[in-house]
Amino acid sequence: MPKIAVTRWIPDDAVKVLAEAGEVAVSELDRPLTGDELREFVAGADAVVGMLHDRLDGALADAAGPGLKVVANVAVGYDNVDVPALAGRGVVVTNTPGVLTDATADLAFGLLLAVTRRIGEGERLLRSRTPWSFHLGFLLGSGLQGKTLGIVGFGQIGRAVAKRAEAFGMSIVHSGRSKPGSVPFEELLARSDVVSLHCPLTPETRHLIDAAALRAMKPSAYLVNTTRGPVVDEAALADALEAGEIAGAALDVFEKEPDVEPRLLGRDDVVLSPHLGSATVETRTAMAVLAARNVAAVLAGRPPLTEVKP
């Protein structure tokens, strides 16, 4: 039977799909594998199911051997995958788009509300048992009605966030690759009261939000990032917050994940969550099952459901 290497725990529903297609081995280490551990683990595999923290590249394919047919990344983004190197070795690459759109959009908007309404700051105050009482100037945040949300990357998730924002009375501007109605990135930064990032991580978008971009935003504006950490220069973000160049930030992903820029950790104007964009039972199960179905299709000689082309 084909050998299927799964680099970290996945839901049972996905394991069942894989078990019908081959012999499944799931890493027993509840952590990201080192490069050497990963290459050792996939040796002899016909299929690899990897996570966004795994480097899935030509070295991995060489370690697996000539029998490797498919690498399934359990994520939408594939900045951790060297697609040309794998394709050049005849390996099919797949990802899991679509199934996490609503969950990620929900989390992005939740972070937007948390940072603009100072929810995390208020919760920390209560948990610390700090004395407080209601008054009209207490923990005032920023309302959303009539404000402008700037969406960088107007794909499925960006459009889903826009729908939620419109329900809250916000107007939308967006910037993306040749999307109808897109405005220049610099104009989006200048006009937006909240900037929400939904672009893929590429060489062009790495540190897209740098010191210059932060200076171009309104001093009253907020930044939300639920895409990939390196899209934001975290040191520049900390500098901008310290200088009062923007009002706050909410981050679900980090430049050197799982590490966070230390200067962000103690700030009340920053909301942080540990990469929870797709973290619902339903969504994470759907992602893993889609990856498993892609593997099963390729091993059976059929086209996968969601192939990533070089």
C-alpha positions as protocol buffer text, in pm:
chain_id: "A"
residue {
  index: 1
  type: MET
  ca { x: 0 y: 0 z: 0 }
}
residue {
  index: 2
  type: PRO
  ca { x: 112 y: 358 z: -53 }
}
residue {
  index: 3
  type: LYS
  ca { x: 280 y: 517 z: 249 }
}
residue {
  index: 4
  type: ILE
  ca { x: 131 y: 845 z: 372 }
}
residue {
  index: 5
  type: ALA
  ca { x: 333 y: 1057 z: 615 }
}
residue {
  index: 6
  type: VAL
  ca { x: 139 y: 1313 z: 822 }
}
residue {
  index: 7
  type: THR
  ca { x: 371 y: 1557 z: 996 }
}
residue {
  index: 8
  type: ARG
  ca { x: 142 y: 1641 z: 1290 }
}
residue {
  index: 9
  type: TRP
  ca { x: -194 y: 1543 z: 1441 }
}
residue {
  index: 10
  type: ILE
  ca { x: -499 y: 1580 z: 1218 }
}
residue {
  index: 11
  type: PRO
  ca { x: -866 y: 1508 z: 1297 }
}
residue {
  index: 12
  type: ASP
  ca { x: -987 y: 1148 z: 1285 }
}
residue {
  index: 13
  type: ASP
  ca { x: -1221 y: 1219 z: 992 }
}
residue {
  index: 14
  type: ALA
  ca { x: -917 y: 1302 z: 778 }
}
residue {
  index: 15
  type: VAL
  ca { x: -720 y: 1001 z: 900 }
}
residue {
  index: 16
  type: LYS
  ca { x: -1010 y: 776 z: 794 }
}
residue {
  index: 17
  type: VAL
  ca { x: -998 y: 918 z: 440 }
}
residue {
  index: 18
  type: LEU
  ca { x: -622 y: 862 z: 424 }
}
residue {
  index: 19
  type: ALA
  ca { x: -647 y: 510 z: 568 }
}
residue {
  index: 20
  type: GLU
  ca { x: -863 y: 407 z: 272 }
}
residue {
  index: 21
  type: ALA
  ca { x: -587 y: 525 z: 37 }
}
residue {
  index: 22
  type: GLY
  ca { x: -277 y: 386 z: 205 }
}
residue {
  index: 23
  type: GLU
  ca { x: -78 y: 313 z: 518 }
}
residue {
  index: 24
  type: VAL
  ca { x: -86 y: 622 z: 741 }
}
residue {
  index: 25
  type: ALA
  ca { x: 193 y: 732 z: 976 }
}
residue {
  index: 26
  type: VAL
  ca { x: 128 y: 1039 z: 1193 }
}
residue {
  index: 27
  type: SER
  ca { x: 419 y: 1202 z: 1374 }
}
residue {
  index: 28
  type: GLU
  ca { x: 401 y: 1129 z: 1746 }
}
residue {
  index: 29
  type: LEU
  ca { x: 584 y: 1454 z: 1831 }
}
residue {
  index: 30
  type: ASP
  ca { x: 334 y: 1723 z: 1926 }
}
residue {
  index: 31
  type: ARG
  ca { x: 546 y: 2004 z: 1783 }
}
residue {
  index: 32
  type: PRO
  ca { x: 689 y: 2121 z: 1452 }
}
residue {
  index: 33
  type: LEU
  ca { x: 957 y: 1883 z: 1328 }
}
residue {
  index: 34
  type: THR
  ca { x: 1307 y: 2012 z: 1269 }
}
residue {
  index: 35
  type: GLY
  ca { x: 1435 y: 1993 z: 913 }
}
residue {
  index: 36
  type: ASP
  ca { x: 1631 y: 1677 z: 984 }
}
residue {
  index: 37
  type: GLU
  ca { x: 1338 y: 1517 z: 1168 }
}
residue {
  index: 38
  type: LEU
  ca { x: 1102 y: 1604 z: 886 }
}
residue {
  index: 39
  type: ARG
  ca { x: 1324 y: 1457 z: 616 }
}
residue {
  index: 40
  type: GLU
  ca { x: 1379 y: 1142 z: 822 }
}
residue {
  index: 41
  type: PHE
  ca { x: 1007 y: 1106 z: 889 }
}
residue {
  index: 42
  type: VAL
  ca { x: 902 y: 1124 z: 522 }
}
residue {
  index: 43
  type: ALA
  ca { x: 1162 y: 876 z: 395 }
}
residue {
  index: 44
  type: GLY
  ca { x: 993 y: 628 z: 160 }
}
residue {
  index: 45
  type: ALA
  ca { x: 661 y: 814 z: 157 }
}
residue {
  index: 46
  type: ASP
  ca { x: 431 y: 821 z: -144 }
}
residue {
  index: 47
  type: ALA
  ca { x: 239 y: 1116 z: 1 }
}
residue {
  index: 48
  type: VAL
  ca { x: 310 y: 1384 z: 262 }
}
residue {
  index: 49
  type: VAL
  ca { x: 48 y: 1581 z: 452 }
}
residue {
  index: 50
  type: GLY
  ca { x: 223 y: 1888 z: 591 }
}
residue {
  index: 51
  type: MET
  ca { x: 144 y: 2190 z: 804 }
}
residue {
  index: 52
  type: LEU
  ca { x: 219 y: 2557 z: 747 }
}
residue {
  index: 53
  type: HIS
  ca { x: 521 y: 2537 z: 980 }
}
residue {
  index: 54
  type: ASP
  ca { x: 681 y: 2261 z: 767 }
}
residue {
  index: 55
  type: ARG
  ca { x: 929 y: 2348 z: 494 }
}
residue {
  index: 56
  type: LEU
  ca { x: 802 y: 2141 z: 201 }
}
residue {
  index: 57
  type: ASP
  ca { x: 1069 y: 2162 z: -66 }
}
residue {
  index: 58
  type: GLY
  ca { x: 1304 y: 1975 z: -295 }
}
residue {
  index: 59
  type: ALA
  ca { x: 1511 y: 1845 z: -4 }
}
residue {
  index: 60
  type: LEU
  ca { x: 1197 y: 1691 z: 143 }
}
residue {
  index: 61
  type: ALA
  ca { x: 1111 y: 1531 z: -191 }
}
residue {
  index: 62
  type: ASP
  ca { x: 1462 y: 1391 z: -224 }
}
residue {
  index: 63
  type: ALA
  ca { x: 1440 y: 1249 z: 128 }
}
residue {
  index: 64
  type: ALA
  ca { x: 1106 y: 1088 z: 52 }
}
residue {
  index: 65
  type: GLY
  ca { x: 1245 y: 931 z: -262 }
}
residue {
  index: 66
  type: PRO
  ca { x: 1127 y: 880 z: -619 }
}
residue {
  index: 67
  type: GLY
  ca { x: 794 y: 733 z: -508 }
}
residue {
  index: 68
  type: LEU
  ca { x: 666 y: 1066 z: -374 }
}
residue {
  index: 69
  type: LYS
  ca { x: 357 y: 1166 z: -570 }
}
residue {
  index: 70
  type: VAL
  ca { x: 181 y: 1437 z: -371 }
}
residue {
  index: 71
  type: VAL
  ca { x: 242 y: 1694 z: -99 }
}
residue {
  index: 72
  type: ALA
  ca { x: -75 y: 1827 z: 64 }
}
residue {
  index: 73
  type: ASN
  ca { x: -37 y: 2150 z: 260 }
}
residue {
  index: 74
  type: VAL
  ca { x: -309 y: 2190 z: 524 }
}
residue {
  index: 75
  type: ALA
  ca { x: -341 y: 2565 z: 468 }
}
residue {
  index: 76
  type: VAL
  ca { x: -454 y: 2810 z: 204 }
}
residue {
  index: 77
  type: GLY
  ca { x: -123 y: 2991 z: 181 }
}
residue {
  index: 78
  type: TYR
  ca { x: 176 y: 2797 z: 52 }
}
residue {
  index: 79
  type: ASP
  ca { x: 467 y: 3028 z: 123 }
}
residue {
  index: 80
  type: ASN
  ca { x: 620 y: 2730 z: 310 }
}
residue {
  index: 81
  type: VAL
  ca { x: 613 y: 2519 z: -8 }
}
residue {
  index: 82
  type: ASP
  ca { x: 867 y: 2531 z: -290 }
}
residue {
  index: 83
  type: VAL
  ca { x: 611 y: 2455 z: -558 }
}
residue {
  index: 84
  type: PRO
  ca { x: 850 y: 2474 z: -858 }
}
residue {
  index: 85
  type: ALA
  ca { x: 1102 y: 2239 z: -689 }
}
residue {
  index: 86
  type: LEU
  ca { x: 834 y: 1983 z: -614 }
}
residue {
  index: 87
  type: ALA
  ca { x: 667 y: 2014 z: -953 }
}
residue {
  index: 88
  type: GLY
  ca { x: 1007 y: 1972 z: -1118 }
}
residue {
  index: 89
  type: ARG
  ca { x: 1031 y: 1635 z: -944 }
}
residue {
  index: 90
  type: GLY
  ca { x: 687 y: 1532 z: -1064 }
}
residue {
  index: 91
  type: VAL
  ca { x: 520 y: 1591 z: -728 }
}
residue {
  index: 92
  type: VAL
  ca { x: 166 y: 1733 z: -717 }
}
residue {
  index: 93
  type: VAL
  ca { x: 113 y: 2012 z: -461 }
}
residue {
  index: 94
  type: THR
  ca { x: -227 y: 2089 z: -306 }
}
residue {
  index: 95
  type: ASN
  ca { x: -368 y: 2335 z: -53 }
}
residue {
  index: 96
  type: THR
  ca { x: -700 y: 2392 z: 126 }
}
residue {
  index: 97
  type: PRO
  ca { x: -872 y: 2708 z: 0 }
}
residue {
  index: 98
  type: GLY
  ca { x: -1236 y: 2799 z: 50 }
}
residue {
  index: 99
  type: VAL
  ca { x: -1317 y: 2594 z: 359 }
}
residue {
  index: 100
  type: LEU
  ca { x: -1167 y: 2844 z: 604 }
}
residue {
  index: 101
  type: THR
  ca { x: -1296 y: 3168 z: 453 }
}
residue {
  index: 102
  type: ASP
  ca { x: -1575 y: 3239 z: 701 }
}
residue {
  index: 103
  type: ALA
  ca { x: -1385 y: 3129 z: 1010 }
}
residue {
  index: 104
  type: THR
  ca { x: -1090 y: 3352 z: 924 }
}
residue {
  index: 105
  type: ALA
  ca { x: -1314 y: 3646 z: 837 }
}
residue {
  index: 106
  type: ASP
  ca { x: -1497 y: 3605 z: 1168 }
}
residue {
  index: 107
  type: LEU
  ca { x: -1169 y: 3609 z: 1360 }
}
residue {
  index: 108
  type: ALA
  ca { x: -1042 y: 3912 z: 1168 }
}
residue {
  index: 109
  type: PHE
  ca { x: -1354 y: 4106 z: 1250 }
}
residue {
  index: 110
  type: GLY
  ca { x: -1343 y: 3988 z: 1610 }
}
residue {
  index: 111
  type: LEU
  ca { x: -990 y: 4126 z: 1640 }
}
residue {
  index: 112
  type: LEU
  ca { x: -1104 y: 4449 z: 1476 }
}
residue {
  index: 113
  type: LEU
  ca { x: -1376 y: 4488 z: 1741 }
}
residue {
  index: 114
  type: ALA
  ca { x: -1140 y: 4391 z: 2021 }
}
residue {
  index: 115
  type: VAL
  ca { x: -879 y: 4652 z: 1937 }
}
residue {
  index: 116
  type: THR
  ca { x: -1113 y: 4937 z: 1847 }
}
residue {
  index: 117
  type: ARG
  ca { x: -1336 y: 4884 z: 2155 }
}
residue {
  index: 118
  type: ARG
  ca { x: -1047 y: 4802 z: 2394 }
}
residue {
  index: 119
  type: ILE
  ca { x: -1202 y: 4470 z: 2494 }
}
residue {
  index: 120
  type: GLY
  ca { x: -874 y: 4300 z: 2584 }
}
residue {
  index: 121
  type: GLU
  ca { x: -765 y: 4599 z: 2789 }
}
residue {
  index: 122
  type: GLY
  ca { x: -1091 y: 4592 z: 2981 }
}
residue {
  index: 123
  type: GLU
  ca { x: -1070 y: 4220 z: 3047 }
}
residue {
  index: 124
  type: ARG
  ca { x: -714 y: 4252 z: 3177 }
}
residue {
  index: 125
  type: LEU
  ca { x: -827 y: 4528 z: 3411 }
}
residue {
  index: 126
  type: LEU
  ca { x: -1099 y: 4307 z: 3558 }
}
residue {
  index: 127
  type: ARG
  ca { x: -879 y: 4000 z: 3590 }
}
residue {
  index: 128
  type: SER
  ca { x: -617 y: 4205 z: 3774 }
}
residue {
  index: 129
  type: ARG
  ca { x: -890 y: 4309 z: 4025 }
}
residue {
  index: 130
  type: THR
  ca { x: -811 y: 4674 z: 3963 }
}
residue {
  index: 131
  type: PRO
  ca { x: -1082 y: 4892 z: 4122 }
}
residue {
  index: 132
  type: TRP
  ca { x: -1308 y: 5059 z: 3867 }
}
residue {
  index: 133
  type: SER
  ca { x: -1645 y: 5227 z: 3830 }
}
residue {
  index: 134
  type: PHE
  ca { x: -1855 y: 5337 z: 3536 }
}
residue {
  index: 135
  type: HIS
  ca { x: -1814 y: 5690 z: 3409 }
}
residue {
  index: 136
  type: LEU
  ca { x: -1860 y: 5853 z: 3071 }
}
residue {
  index: 137
  type: GLY
  ca { x: -1489 y: 5874 z: 2994 }
}
residue {
  index: 138
  type: PHE
  ca { x: -1400 y: 5518 z: 3097 }
}
residue {
  index: 139
  type: LEU
  ca { x: -1206 y: 5306 z: 2839 }
}
residue {
  index: 140
  type: LEU
  ca { x: -1344 y: 5492 z: 2542 }
}
residue {
  index: 141
  type: GLY
  ca { x: -1286 y: 5315 z: 2212 }
}
residue {
  index: 142
  type: SER
  ca { x: -1358 y: 5398 z: 1851 }
}
residue {
  index: 143
  type: GLY
  ca { x: -1696 y: 5334 z: 1688 }
}
residue {
  index: 144
  type: LEU
  ca { x: -1717 y: 5173 z: 1345 }
}
residue {
  index: 145
  type: GLN
  ca { x: -2026 y: 5330 z: 1190 }
}
residue {
  index: 146
  type: GLY
  ca { x: -1928 y: 5563 z: 909 }
}
residue {
  index: 147
  type: LYS
  ca { x: -1561 y: 5462 z: 928 }
}
residue {
  index: 148
  type: THR
  ca { x: -1356 y: 5324 z: 639 }
}
residue {
  index: 149
  type: LEU
  ca { x: -1209 y: 4974 z: 632 }
}
residue {
  index: 150
  type: GLY
  ca { x: -915 y: 4927 z: 397 }
}
residue {
  index: 151
  type: ILE
  ca { x: -872 y: 4567 z: 284 }
}
residue {
  index: 152
  type: VAL
  ca { x: -534 y: 4471 z: 140 }
}
residue {
  index: 153
  type: GLY
  ca { x: -589 y: 4160 z: -71 }
}
residue {
  index: 154
  type: PHE
  ca { x: -946 y: 4130 z: -196 }
}
residue {
  index: 155
  type: GLY
  ca { x: -973 y: 3753 z: -237 }
}
residue {
  index: 156
  type: GLN
  ca { x: -1229 y: 3526 z: -74 }
}
residue {
  index: 157
  type: ILE
  ca { x: -1135 y: 3615 z: 284 }
}
residue {
  index: 158
  type: GLY
  ca { x: -1099 y: 3986 z: 212 }
}
residue {
  index: 159
  type: ARG
  ca { x: -1444 y: 3995 z: 51 }
}
residue {
  index: 160
  type: ALA
  ca { x: -1594 y: 3804 z: 345 }
}
residue {
  index: 161
  type: VAL
  ca { x: -1448 y: 4060 z: 587 }
}
residue {
  index: 162
  type: ALA
  ca { x: -1595 y: 4338 z: 373 }
}
residue {
  index: 163
  type: LYS
  ca { x: -1944 y: 4187 z: 407 }
}
residue {
  index: 164
  type: ARG
  ca { x: -1911 y: 4184 z: 785 }
}
residue {
  index: 165
  type: ALA
  ca { x: -1783 y: 4540 z: 791 }
}
residue {
  index: 166
  type: GLU
  ca { x: -2070 y: 4665 z: 576 }
}
residue {
  index: 167
  type: ALA
  ca { x: -2315 y: 4513 z: 826 }
}
residue {
  index: 168
  type: PHE
  ca { x: -2150 y: 4735 z: 1091 }
}
residue {
  index: 169
  type: GLY
  ca { x: -2198 y: 5046 z: 879 }
}
residue {
  index: 170
  type: MET
  ca { x: -1843 y: 5074 z: 749 }
}
residue {
  index: 171
  type: SER
  ca { x: -1746 y: 5177 z: 398 }
}
residue {
  index: 172
  type: ILE
  ca { x: -1488 y: 4969 z: 210 }
}
residue {
  index: 173
  type: VAL
  ca { x: -1181 y: 5045 z: 5 }
}
residue {
  index: 174
  type: HIS
  ca { x: -958 y: 4769 z: -119 }
}
residue {
  index: 175
  type: SER
  ca { x: -626 y: 4719 z: -287 }
}
residue {
  index: 176
  type: GLY
  ca { x: -533 y: 4402 z: -470 }
}
residue {
  index: 177
  type: ARG
  ca { x: -387 y: 4253 z: -783 }
}
residue {
  index: 178
  type: SER
  ca { x: -593 y: 4397 z: -1070 }
}
residue {
  index: 179
  type: LYS
  ca { x: -920 y: 4364 z: -877 }
}
residue {
  index: 180
  type: PRO
  ca { x: -1201 y: 4580 z: -1017 }
}
residue {
  index: 181
  type: GLY
  ca { x: -1245 y: 4888 z: -802 }
}
residue {
  index: 182
  type: SER
  ca { x: -906 y: 4860 z: -636 }
}
residue {
  index: 183
  type: VAL
  ca { x: -738 y: 5179 z: -519 }
}
residue {
  index: 184
  type: PRO
  ca { x: -362 y: 5234 z: -499 }
}
residue {
  index: 185
  type: PHE
  ca { x: -207 y: 5098 z: -181 }
}
residue {
  index: 186
  type: GLU
  ca { x: -89 y: 5443 z: -70 }
}
residue {
  index: 187
  type: GLU
  ca { x: -441 y: 5584 z: -109 }
}
residue {
  index: 188
  type: LEU
  ca { x: -586 y: 5297 z: 94 }
}
residue {
  index: 189
  type: LEU
  ca { x: -344 y: 5366 z: 380 }
}
residue {
  index: 190
  type: ALA
  ca { x: -427 y: 5736 z: 384 }
}
residue {
  index: 191
  type: ARG
  ca { x: -806 y: 5691 z: 374 }
}
residue {
  index: 192
  type: SER
  ca { x: -861 y: 5395 z: 606 }
}
residue {
  index: 193
  type: ASP
  ca { x: -962 y: 5403 z: 972 }
}
residue {
  index: 194
  type: VAL
  ca { x: -879 y: 5031 z: 992 }
}
residue {
  index: 195
  type: VAL
  ca { x: -639 y: 4846 z: 761 }
}
residue {
  index: 196
  type: SER
  ca { x: -698 y: 4468 z: 743 }
}
residue {
  index: 197
  type: LEU
  ca { x: -442 y: 4245 z: 570 }
}
residue {
  index: 198
  type: HIS
  ca { x: -551 y: 3949 z: 355 }
}
residue {
  index: 199
  type: CYS
  ca { x: -277 y: 3925 z: 89 }
}
residue {
  index: 200
  type: PRO
  ca { x: -57 y: 3616 z: 44 }
}
residue {
  index: 201
  type: LEU
  ca { x: 303 y: 3621 z: 163 }
}
residue {
  index: 202
  type: THR
  ca { x: 529 y: 3667 z: -139 }
}
residue {
  index: 203
  type: PRO
  ca { x: 864 y: 3839 z: -188 }
}
residue {
  index: 204
  type: GLU
  ca { x: 665 y: 4150 z: -287 }
}
residue {
  index: 205
  type: THR
  ca { x: 443 y: 4151 z: 23 }
}
residue {
  index: 206
  type: ARG
  ca { x: 710 y: 4068 z: 283 }
}
residue {
  index: 207
  type: HIS
  ca { x: 724 y: 4376 z: 509 }
}
residue {
  index: 208
  type: LEU
  ca { x: 455 y: 4541 z: 297 }
}
residue {
  index: 209
  type: ILE
  ca { x: 359 y: 4716 z: 621 }
}
residue {
  index: 210
  type: ASP
  ca { x: 688 y: 4883 z: 703 }
}
residue {
  index: 211
  type: ALA
  ca { x: 782 y: 5211 z: 869 }
}
residue {
  index: 212
  type: ALA
  ca { x: 682 y: 5414 z: 563 }
}
residue {
  index: 213
  type: ALA
  ca { x: 345 y: 5242 z: 533 }
}
residue {
  index: 214
  type: LEU
  ca { x: 271 y: 5296 z: 902 }
}
residue {
  index: 215
  type: ARG
  ca { x: 358 y: 5665 z: 874 }
}
residue {
  index: 216
  type: ALA
  ca { x: 115 y: 5691 z: 581 }
}
residue {
  index: 217
  type: MET
  ca { x: -175 y: 5572 z: 798 }
}
residue {
  index: 218
  type: LYS
  ca { x: -392 y: 5804 z: 1007 }
}
residue {
  index: 219
  type: PRO
  ca { x: -277 y: 5854 z: 1368 }
}
residue {
  index: 220
  type: SER
  ca { x: -626 y: 5735 z: 1466 }
}
residue {
  index: 221
  type: ALA
  ca { x: -611 y: 5420 z: 1249 }
}
residue {
  index: 222
  type: TYR
  ca { x: -576 y: 5055 z: 1348 }
}
residue {
  index: 223
  type: LEU
  ca { x: -396 y: 4763 z: 1180 }
}
residue {
  index: 224
  type: VAL
  ca { x: -533 y: 4405 z: 1173 }
}
residue {
  index: 225
  type: ASN
  ca { x: -326 y: 4111 z: 1043 }
}
residue {
  index: 226
  type: THR
  ca { x: -472 y: 3762 z: 998 }
}
residue {
  index: 227
  type: THR
  ca { x: -278 y: 3660 z: 686 }
}
residue {
  index: 228
  type: ARG
  ca { x: 95 y: 3588 z: 739 }
}
residue {
  index: 229
  type: GLY
  ca { x: 319 y: 3744 z: 1000 }
}
residue {
  index: 230
  type: PRO
  ca { x: 605 y: 3863 z: 778 }
}
residue {
  index: 231
  type: VAL
  ca { x: 370 y: 4090 z: 584 }
}
residue {
  index: 232
  type: VAL
  ca { x: 420 y: 4325 z: 883 }
}
residue {
  index: 233
  type: ASP
  ca { x: 757 y: 4451 z: 1003 }
}
residue {
  index: 234
  type: GLU
  ca { x: 689 y: 4400 z: 1375 }
}
residue {
  index: 235
  type: ALA
  ca { x: 981 y: 4615 z: 1490 }
}
residue {
  index: 236
  type: ALA
  ca { x: 853 y: 4901 z: 1274 }
}
residue {
  index: 237
  type: LEU
  ca { x: 503 y: 4844 z: 1413 }
}
residue {
  index: 238
  type: ALA
  ca { x: 633 y: 4869 z: 1770 }
}
residue {
  index: 239
  type: ASP
  ca { x: 816 y: 5189 z: 1679 }
}
residue {
  index: 240
  type: ALA
  ca { x: 501 y: 5336 z: 1523 }
}
residue {
  index: 241
  type: LEU
  ca { x: 289 y: 5255 z: 1827 }
}
residue {
  index: 242
  type: GLU
  ca { x: 547 y: 5403 z: 2063 }
}
residue {
  index: 243
  type: ALA
  ca { x: 555 y: 5720 z: 1851 }
}
residue {
  index: 244
  type: GLY
  ca { x: 176 y: 5743 z: 1833 }
}
residue {
  index: 245
  type: GLU
  ca { x: 178 y: 5712 z: 1454 }
}
residue {
  index: 246
  type: ILE
  ca { x: -121 y: 5473 z: 1465 }
}
residue {
  index: 247
  type: ALA
  ca { x: -381 y: 5404 z: 1737 }
}
residue {
  index: 248
  type: GLY
  ca { x: -345 y: 5028 z: 1775 }
}
residue {
  index: 249
  type: ALA
  ca { x: -297 y: 4687 z: 1617 }
}
residue {
  index: 250
  type: ALA
  ca { x: -447 y: 4338 z: 1635 }
}
residue {
  index: 251
  type: LEU
  ca { x: -235 y: 4043 z: 1523 }
}
residue {
  index: 252
  type: ASP
  ca { x: -318 y: 3675 z: 1483 }
}
residue {
  index: 253
  type: VAL
  ca { x: 7 y: 3590 z: 1301 }
}
residue {
  index: 254
  type: PHE
  ca { x: 366 y: 3686 z: 1368 }
}
residue {
  index: 255
  type: GLU
  ca { x: 683 y: 3757 z: 1179 }
}
residue {
  index: 256
  type: LYS
  ca { x: 889 y: 3494 z: 1365 }
}
residue {
  index: 257
  type: GLU
  ca { x: 602 y: 3275 z: 1480 }
}
residue {
  index: 258
  type: PRO
  ca { x: 556 y: 3160 z: 1751 }
}
residue {
  index: 259
  type: ASP
  ca { x: 776 y: 3441 z: 1888 }
}
residue {
  index: 260
  type: VAL
  ca { x: 632 y: 3791 z: 1913 }
}
residue {
  index: 261
  type: GLU
  ca { x: 817 y: 4122 z: 1907 }
}
residue {
  index: 262
  type: PRO
  ca { x: 868 y: 4176 z: 2284 }
}
residue {
  index: 263
  type: ARG
  ca { x: 768 y: 4542 z: 2274 }
}
residue {
  index: 264
  type: LEU
  ca { x: 420 y: 4447 z: 2154 }
}
residue {
  index: 265
  type: LEU
  ca { x: 347 y: 4212 z: 2443 }
}
residue {
  index: 266
  type: GLY
  ca { x: 299 y: 4474 z: 2713 }
}
residue {
  index: 267
  type: ARG
  ca { x: 100 y: 4726 z: 2514 }
}
residue {
  index: 268
  type: ASP
  ca { x: -267 y: 4786 z: 2590 }
}
residue {
  index: 269
  type: ASP
  ca { x: -321 y: 4916 z: 2236 }
}
residue {
  index: 270
  type: VAL
  ca { x: -228 y: 4577 z: 2089 }
}
residue {
  index: 271
  type: VAL
  ca { x: -452 y: 4268 z: 2074 }
}
residue {
  index: 272
  type: LEU
  ca { x: -278 y: 3934 z: 2017 }
}
residue {
  index: 273
  type: SER
  ca { x: -411 y: 3586 z: 1939 }
}
residue {
  index: 274
  type: PRO
  ca { x: -210 y: 3268 z: 1862 }
}
residue {
  index: 275
  type: HIS
  ca { x: -289 y: 3199 z: 1493 }
}
residue {
  index: 276
  type: LEU
  ca { x: -657 y: 3121 z: 1550 }
}
residue {
  index: 277
  type: GLY
  ca { x: -792 y: 3238 z: 1214 }
}
residue {
  index: 278
  type: SER
  ca { x: -922 y: 2896 z: 1109 }
}
residue {
  index: 279
  type: ALA
  ca { x: -947 y: 2753 z: 1461 }
}
residue {
  index: 280
  type: THR
  ca { x: -1297 y: 2612 z: 1478 }
}
residue {
  index: 281
  type: VAL
  ca { x: -1368 y: 2240 z: 1504 }
}
residue {
  index: 282
  type: GLU
  ca { x: -1566 y: 2251 z: 1182 }
}
residue {
  index: 283
  type: THR
  ca { x: -1308 y: 2445 z: 982 }
}
residue {
  index: 284
  type: ARG
  ca { x: -994 y: 2265 z: 1091 }
}
residue {
  index: 285
  type: THR
  ca { x: -1169 y: 1932 z: 1024 }
}
residue {
  index: 286
  type: ALA
  ca { x: -1276 y: 2050 z: 679 }
}
residue {
  index: 287
  type: MET
  ca { x: -921 y: 2162 z: 600 }
}
residue {
  index: 288
  type: ALA
  ca { x: -771 y: 1828 z: 699 }
}
residue {
  index: 289
  type: VAL
  ca { x: -1037 y: 1629 z: 515 }
}
residue {
  index: 290
  type: LEU
  ca { x: -983 y: 1834 z: 198 }
}
residue {
  index: 291
  type: ALA
  ca { x: -608 y: 1769 z: 221 }
}
residue {
  index: 292
  type: ALA
  ca { x: -677 y: 1398 z: 271 }
}
residue {
  index: 293
  type: ARG
  ca { x: -911 y: 1383 z: -27 }
}
residue {
  index: 294
  type: ASN
  ca { x: -647 y: 1551 z: -240 }
}
residue {
  index: 295
  type: VAL
  ca { x: -396 y: 1282 z: -136 }
}
residue {
  index: 296
  type: ALA
  ca { x: -643 y: 1002 z: -201 }
}
residue {
  index: 297
  type: ALA
  ca { x: -724 y: 1140 z: -546 }
}
residue {
  index: 298
  type: VAL
  ca { x: -361 y: 1165 z: -657 }
}
residue {
  index: 299
  type: LEU
  ca { x: -272 y: 820 z: -523 }
}
residue {
  index: 300
  type: ALA
  ca { x: -569 y: 680 z: -716 }
}
residue {
  index: 301
  type: GLY
  ca { x: -452 y: 847 z: -1036 }
}
residue {
  index: 302
  type: ARG
  ca { x: -714 y: 1122 z: -1035 }
}
residue {
  index: 303
  type: PRO
  ca { x: -669 y: 1501 z: -1039 }
}
residue {
  index: 304
  type: PRO
  ca { x: -678 y: 1658 z: -691 }
}
residue {
  index: 305
  type: LEU
  ca { x: -958 y: 1890 z: -587 }
}
residue {
  index: 306
  type: THR
  ca { x: -732 y: 2191 z: -520 }
}
residue {
  index: 307
  type: GLU
  ca { x: -396 y: 2178 z: -693 }
}
residue {
  index: 308
  type: VAL
  ca { x: -133 y: 2449 z: -665 }
}
residue {
  index: 309
  type: LYS
  ca { x: 34 y: 2509 z: -999 }
}
residue {
  index: 310
  type: PRO
  ca { x: 394 y: 2631 z: -1021 }
}
